[in-house]
Amino acid sequence: MVESDSDNHYNETSPRYITSRALLANCPKEIAEIFHYWNRKCGDRSMPRRTEINPEDFVAHLPGILLVDVEGVDEQGYGIFRYRVVGTEEVALRGFDPTGKRIQDGFFGPSLDDVLNCYDYVRQKRTFIYDPLEYETPTGRWRNESTIFLPLSEDGETVSQILVYSIKRDSKFAF
């Protein structure tokens, strides 16, 4: 079971990422439910295998789920990521289904660099991150969401996939 409880709840290089169980104090209950599910599947390991994750166990959350393959690293050492599964709510946000596409061809976030940095942090550090963020997309859409990125590994060492769950939160801005 992942038990990180350090006093520094944020990653040093990107202070908005919460990388400890402190996320449970303030995150939406749906995020906590997905985290607890993943954490149970970890057992005494840092991350579970994909085959241990059963979508039938969290059917109500499937519209906000993404499963992203880690296909290796590029010549600069950054991860190469591809959408394997994209929930219906995530498809609706983008206006198209990015299943099978690389992240840069189907991302939804404040910027491509920001999105890739989230995935690459999880890949390199082999840990989860919680990312509550209010932002404007490059196309001018406003979004306030909570997202958790959860690593999966087939060999117990290398992140082979990342399970992502995202939900919309109430915005401080009225429309």
C-alpha positions as CSV (number, residue, x, y, z in Angstrom):
1,M,0.0,0.0,0.0
2,V,1.3,3.5,-0.9
3,E,1.9,5.3,2.4
4,S,3.8,8.5,1.5
5,D,3.0,11.1,4.1
6,S,5.8,13.5,3.8
7,D,5.4,17.1,5.1
8,N,6.1,18.3,1.6
9,H,2.8,17.4,-0.1
10,Y,3.8,19.0,-3.4
11,N,6.4,18.0,-5.9
12,E,9.4,20.4,-5.8
13,T,9.6,21.1,-9.5
14,S,5.8,21.6,-10.1
15,P,4.3,22.8,-6.8
16,R,0.7,22.2,-7.8
17,Y,1.1,18.4,-8.0
18,I,0.1,16.7,-4.8
19,T,2.2,13.5,-4.5
20,S,1.2,12.3,-1.1
21,R,-1.9,10.9,0.6
22,A,-2.6,14.4,1.8
23,L,-4.7,14.7,-1.4
24,L,-7.4,12.7,0.4
25,A,-8.0,15.6,2.8
26,N,-9.4,18.0,0.2
27,C,-10.1,16.1,-3.0
28,P,-13.5,15.3,-4.4
29,K,-14.9,12.0,-3.1
30,E,-14.8,10.5,-6.6
31,I,-11.1,11.1,-6.8
32,A,-10.6,9.5,-3.4
33,E,-12.6,6.5,-4.5
34,I,-10.4,5.9,-7.5
35,F,-7.2,6.5,-5.4
36,H,-8.4,4.0,-2.8
37,Y,-9.2,1.5,-5.4
38,W,-5.7,1.8,-7.1
39,N,-4.0,1.9,-3.7
40,R,-5.7,-1.4,-2.6
41,K,-4.5,-3.0,-5.9
42,C,-0.9,-1.9,-5.2
43,G,-0.8,-4.1,-2.1
44,D,2.8,-3.8,-0.9
45,R,4.1,-2.6,-4.3
46,S,4.4,0.9,-5.6
47,M,2.0,0.3,-8.5
48,P,-0.3,-2.5,-9.7
49,R,-0.4,-4.3,-13.0
50,R,-3.0,-3.3,-15.6
51,T,-4.6,-6.8,-15.4
52,E,-5.4,-6.1,-11.7
53,I,-7.5,-3.1,-12.6
54,N,-11.1,-4.2,-13.4
55,P,-13.3,-1.4,-15.0
56,E,-16.4,-3.2,-13.7
57,D,-15.3,-2.2,-10.2
58,F,-15.8,1.5,-11.0
59,V,-18.4,1.7,-13.7
60,A,-19.8,5.0,-12.5
61,H,-16.4,6.6,-13.0
62,L,-15.7,5.3,-16.5
63,P,-16.9,8.4,-18.4
64,G,-13.9,10.4,-16.8
65,I,-11.3,7.6,-17.2
66,L,-8.3,7.6,-19.5
67,L,-5.8,4.8,-19.9
68,V,-2.6,5.9,-21.5
69,D,0.2,3.7,-22.8
70,V,3.8,4.5,-22.2
71,E,5.5,3.6,-25.5
72,G,9.1,4.3,-24.4
73,V,11.1,7.5,-24.6
74,D,12.1,9.9,-27.3
75,E,15.7,10.9,-28.2
76,Q,15.6,13.6,-25.5
77,G,14.5,11.1,-22.8
78,Y,10.9,12.2,-22.5
79,G,8.1,9.7,-22.5
80,I,6.0,8.8,-25.5
81,F,2.3,8.5,-24.5
82,R,-0.7,7.2,-26.4
83,Y,-4.4,7.1,-25.5
84,R,-5.6,3.5,-25.2
85,V,-9.0,4.1,-23.6
86,V,-10.9,7.4,-23.4
87,G,-14.1,7.7,-21.4
88,T,-17.2,9.3,-22.9
89,E,-16.9,12.5,-20.9
90,E,-13.3,12.9,-22.0
91,V,-14.3,12.4,-25.7
92,A,-17.1,15.0,-25.3
93,L,-14.7,17.6,-23.8
94,R,-12.4,17.2,-26.8
95,G,-15.1,17.0,-29.4
96,F,-13.5,13.9,-30.9
97,D,-12.3,10.5,-29.8
98,P,-8.5,10.5,-29.4
99,T,-8.2,6.7,-28.8
100,G,-5.1,5.4,-30.5
101,K,-3.6,8.9,-30.9
102,R,-0.5,10.3,-29.2
103,I,-1.1,12.7,-26.4
104,Q,0.0,15.7,-28.5
105,D,-2.8,14.9,-31.0
106,G,-5.6,14.6,-28.5
107,F,-4.8,16.4,-25.2
108,F,-7.2,18.6,-23.2
109,G,-5.5,20.9,-20.8
110,P,-3.8,24.3,-20.3
111,S,-1.0,23.5,-22.7
112,L,0.7,20.5,-24.4
113,D,3.8,21.0,-22.3
114,D,1.8,21.0,-19.1
115,V,-0.1,17.8,-20.0
116,L,3.1,16.0,-21.1
117,N,4.9,17.1,-17.9
118,C,2.1,15.5,-15.8
119,Y,2.5,12.2,-17.6
120,D,6.3,12.3,-17.7
121,Y,6.5,13.1,-13.9
122,V,4.4,9.9,-13.2
123,R,6.6,7.9,-15.6
124,Q,9.9,9.1,-14.2
125,K,9.0,9.1,-10.5
126,R,6.8,6.0,-10.6
127,T,4.3,7.6,-8.4
128,F,0.8,9.1,-8.5
129,I,0.0,12.8,-8.7
130,Y,-3.1,14.7,-7.9
131,D,-3.6,17.8,-10.0
132,P,-6.4,20.2,-9.0
133,L,-6.4,22.9,-11.6
134,E,-8.5,25.8,-12.9
135,Y,-7.3,26.9,-16.4
136,E,-8.1,28.1,-19.8
137,T,-7.3,25.7,-22.7
138,P,-5.4,26.9,-25.8
139,T,-8.7,27.1,-27.6
140,G,-10.1,29.5,-24.9
141,R,-12.3,27.1,-23.0
142,W,-12.4,27.5,-19.2
143,R,-12.1,24.4,-17.1
144,N,-11.9,23.7,-13.4
145,E,-11.0,20.1,-12.7
146,S,-9.5,17.6,-10.4
147,T,-7.3,14.9,-12.0
148,I,-5.4,12.0,-10.6
149,F,-2.7,10.2,-12.5
150,L,-2.0,6.6,-11.3
151,P,0.9,4.5,-12.6
152,L,0.6,0.9,-13.7
153,S,3.5,-1.5,-14.3
154,E,3.8,-5.0,-15.7
155,D,7.2,-5.6,-14.2
156,G,6.9,-3.7,-10.9
157,E,9.5,-1.2,-11.9
158,T,8.7,0.5,-15.2
159,V,5.5,2.5,-15.7
160,S,3.9,0.9,-18.7
161,Q,0.5,2.6,-18.5
162,I,-1.1,5.5,-16.6
163,L,-4.7,5.4,-15.4
164,V,-6.1,8.9,-15.3
165,Y,-9.4,10.1,-13.8
166,S,-10.7,13.6,-14.1
167,I,-13.8,15.3,-13.0
168,K,-15.2,18.8,-13.3
169,R,-15.3,20.9,-10.2
170,D,-17.5,24.0,-9.5
171,S,-15.7,27.0,-10.7
172,K,-15.2,30.2,-8.7
173,F,-16.2,32.1,-11.9
174,A,-19.9,32.3,-12.7
175,F,-21.0,32.2,-16.4
